Each structure stands twice: as structure tokens, then as C-alpha cells.
């Protein structure tokens, strides 16, 4: 998409109508870019017959983002409506819920006509654009989680009982549907994971945002569940009254049945170990105070241990990333200090970020070179087994030929080539053999535009 449209003369030359052997290098490059763009366009048009949306198209991204926003609204509002059973429903709630349901229904329908990405056994990345395969893939993955989000439960309640006087409380099947719509939380989790992998935002910022969102959502759900439990317990108490002071009064607690005694003991243990206090169950003897003190200390060490483990895991996982981010910052600062074009600086940053996503900061060859010789060959052959099987002159080479594999490991180096750039050009002296590990390469004749191979 970044390539400029060719001039008429360039287009005529690419079709063979004009022959100019003295064309400049700039014109040849522009003509080659036009040919590459035409090849990519033809391939996409052939793959997308019968399917309307590509998974990375602009419309698909807009629909997905709107579906995520609607899912966030759904997982917050639906539990509130189920627990508090607000009747009659406010107009703004009915309107927003209906809009969210329409967006989720449109996203649900569009998933049947959106191609999906998959990785073959040889490690190559593909987009399947066949209508039948696309529909079957969606039916076997997200269908049963998304189907519950398309039911307009609030609109149904308003149509059946607009004033909230005939049906109270809400029917059981309506409340079950509202709870099932909260399964959209898995879509939100997927959104944060994709944001962490593909976004330019720092991984720590994405994790922090997801933790804050998750904390607020869990607190909201527990508040709604607590109020629902209060309402249900009141209904049960009307039929079978219970003593509210059972866990506080020792005489009543000792005279209660085993299940009530265990529940009171469990409530005390959770309150003390989580350092939230004893509540109304205060210790009344030295033995109880000793147990409470031990539980306090145990809960404190468990909490501190969890914090230390989380911090250590986060720090160890970000060591390579921080070093790579420093490299990106240093490179961009150098380019800006030389007053180079902003477009070049951004392209360099994009390439370095892609290199991080492809390697995660590890150089396989350099890491293998630091291993003992007895492990080098086995690890080397296992890491690149698929690549070696796909290359003719390497597939026939026996694994027992240690001298050959040692020499190959010594000469091999990993290189990430930016998209839409040359690997080799016709007429350039060859200085090595390139093995394509990930991605795709087009081999074509620059003068005529004839495509020899696309792998």
C-alpha cells in the first residue's frame, strides 16, 4: 500500500509495449514495485472468491473493535440487571443494550464470511478464504460463545411488559440468557492478548490495563452476586428462618449441625488468612488468639510470597524485551539526530519491532554456539528440522555427517528482511544461500515481469 502508482510509461514498459534498455535504476525499481503489487493483488483476488472480508481488512477491524466495546458494556450491565432486576427498564439502558446486541449480532454474522489465519506444518502462515472452511472453522471455535450475545433480552422484556408490572421478577430463561451473555469476557481476553502481541504499546502497559480492567470487573461481579445472594437468602429465610448470630454465639454454634459449624469455621479462616480481620467472630481465649495470630502471619507471608513471585516472573520475562526496546530507542534517536526523513525513521522502528516479535530477542545460532558440542548438533537439527526437510540438498544429507552440520552451523546466521524489499537482484554477485524460514518470497524477472515462483 505504500508503493506509488506507476506512470503510464512504466505501465506500458511492464506490459512489453515500450522497450527502453537505457532505463534508469529508479525507473526499474518503480516498475518492479508495480509488478510486485500486481502479483499480490492477483493472489488476494484469487483467494477471496466468495468471501467478503479479509481478517485484517479495515471493515473487519472496525467491526471487531465495536464488538469489543459492546462486549465490555455487556459484561458490566447484564450482571447488574440480573442481580437488581431493575423494572421498568430505563430508556437509555434499553437503547444502549439494543445497540450493543445489534453490533454483536453483526459481528456474529460477519464471522461466517471472514477468512481465518492458520500456520501450516512447515511453519508457513496462510489465510484460508474458502467460504465453507471459514464457516466450519467459526462453528468449531467461537460460535457457541458468541451466539448468546445476539439475543436482545432487554428489548424482549420491554416488548412483553413495557411498564414492568405484569412479569416480576424476570423469567428464569431471560436471566439465564443474560448470564450467558457474560461469556463475551473471553472475547475481551482475546482482545488484550492480541493487543499485547501486535500493538506498538509496551507489554507492561497492556498488562497493567488488563489487570485494572479485570480487577474492576471482578469487584463488580462480586457486588452483583452478593446482592443476588442477599435477595435469594431472604426468600429462603421466609420459608425456613435461621439465626443470624449463629457464628457469633458460641453456645448456638456448638449446638448447630456439622455443615453450619464448618461454614462458620471456613468464613473465619478466609477472613483471617486474607488479613481482612475476624469480623464478628472475635477470639475469646488464649488458644483462639494463638490460632488467629498464626493465621495472620501465614496470610502475610503468602501475600508477600505471591508479590515477590509475580515481580520476579515479570522482571525475568522483560529482560530481553527491555534490552531490545533500548536498541530501538537508540536507533531512532540516532536517525533523528541526523535529520533523516521521518518516514525512514518510522520504517526503521517498524522493522525492529517486527524483528522483536519474530525472535523475542533470542539469536538461535548464537545461543546454540554457546552450548557444548555434544548438544549443538541435536538442538540445531531439531530447531530447523522442518526447514531442512523442505530444502532438497539438505534433506538428503544424513544427520550423522557431523562435519557438514558443524560447518553449516558455523556459517548460518539469522536475518529479518523488511517487507517489500529486495533479497537478491538480477546481476548482483552472490555471496551466500538464503533459506526462507518464515514469510514469502517472489522470484520474477525485473525486465519482463515474468514470475518464476512464489513461495
Residue pairs with C-beta under 8 A, 6 or more apart in sequence:
2 420
3 33
3 34
3 36
3 37
3 420
4 30
4 33
5 34
6 14
6 30
6 31
6 33
6 34
7 30
9 18
10 27
10 30
10 31
10 34
11 34
12 18
13 19
13 20
13 23
13 27
13 31
14 31
14 34
14 35
14 449
16 448
23 31
28 446
31 446
31 449
32 444
32 446
33 420
35 444
35 446
35 449
36 420
36 442
36 444
39 442
39 444
39 451
39 454
43 454
44 54
47 115
47 127
47 129
48 54
48 115
48 129
49 129
50 129
50 130
50 131
51 113
51 114
51 115
51 129
51 130
51 131
51 134
52 113
52 114
53 59
53 60
53 110
53 113
53 114
53 115
54 60
54 114
54 115
54 127
54 129
55 114
55 115
55 116
55 117
55 127
60 110
60 114
63 103
63 106
63 107
63 110
64 107
64 191
66 103
66 107
67 103
67 104
67 107
67 187
68 187
68 188
68 191
69 103
70 99
70 100
70 101
70 103
70 104
70 107
70 149
70 184
71 104
71 149
71 184
71 185
71 187
71 188
72 188
73 96
73 97
73 100
74 100
74 104
74 149
74 181
74 182
74 184
75 181
75 182
75 184
75 185
75 188
75 217
76 217
76 220
77 93
77 96
77 97
78 153
78 178
78 179
78 181
78 182
79 178
79 179
79 182
79 220
79 221
79 224
79 225
80 86
80 220
80 224
81 89
81 93
81 154
81 178
82 170
82 175
82 178
82 179
82 224
82 228
83 224
83 225
83 227
83 228
83 231
84 224
84 227
85 168
85 169
85 170
86 93
87 161
87 164
87 168
87 170
88 158
88 162
88 163
88 164
88 165
89 154
89 157
89 158
89 164
93 154
94 154
94 155
94 158
97 152
97 153
97 154
97 155
98 152
98 154
98 155
101 149
101 150
101 151
101 152
101 155
104 146
104 149
104 150
104 184
105 149
105 150
107 146
108 146
108 147
108 149
108 150
111 138
111 142
111 143
111 146
112 134
112 135
112 138
113 131
113 134
114 134
114 138
115 127
115 128
115 129
115 134
116 127
116 128
116 134
116 137
116 138
117 125
117 126
117 127
117 128
118 125
118 126
118 127
118 128
119 125
119 126
120 126
121 386
122 386
122 389
122 390
123 386
123 387
123 437
123 438
124 438
124 440
125 438
125 439
128 134
128 137
142 187
145 183
145 184
145 186
145 187
146 184
146 187
148 177
148 180
148 181
148 183
149 181
149 183
149 184
151 177
151 181
153 174
153 177
153 178
153 181
156 174
157 167
157 170
157 174
160 166
160 167
161 167
169 175
185 217
188 213
192 206
192 209
192 210
192 213
195 201
195 206
196 203
196 206
196 207
197 357
198 357
199 206
200 353
202 325
203 318
203 321
204 314
204 318
207 314
243 249
243 252
245 252
246 252
246 253
246 256
246 260
246 264
247 253
247 263
247 264
247 267
247 268
247 280
247 281
248 280
248 281
250 284
253 260
253 261
253 264
254 261
256 264
264 281
267 279
267 281
268 278
268 279
268 281
269 295
271 277
271 278
271 279
271 281
272 278
272 292
272 295
272 296
272 299
273 295
273 298
273 299
273 302
274 299
275 296
275 299
275 300
275 303
278 292
283 289
283 291
283 292
320 360
320 361
320 362
321 356
321 360
321 361
323 361
324 352
324 356
324 361
327 352
328 349
328 352
328 353
328 356
331 348
331 349
331 352
332 345
332 348
332 349
335 344
335 345
335 348
336 345
347 418
350 418
351 416
351 418
354 416
354 418
355 416
358 416
358 438
359 414
359 416
363 414
364 383
364 414
365 409
365 412
365 413
365 414
368 376
368 379
368 380
368 383
368 409
369 376
369 409
371 379
373 406
376 406
376 409
377 399
377 402
377 405
377 406
377 409
380 405
380 409
381 388
381 399
381 405
384 437
387 394
387 435
387 437
388 394
388 395
388 397
389 395
391 435
397 404
397 405
399 405
414 437
417 423
417 439
423 434
423 441
424 430
424 434
425 446
426 445
426 446
436 455
440 454
440 455
441 454
441 455
442 451
442 453
442 454
443 451
443 452
443 453
443 454
443 455
444 450
444 451
444 452
445 452
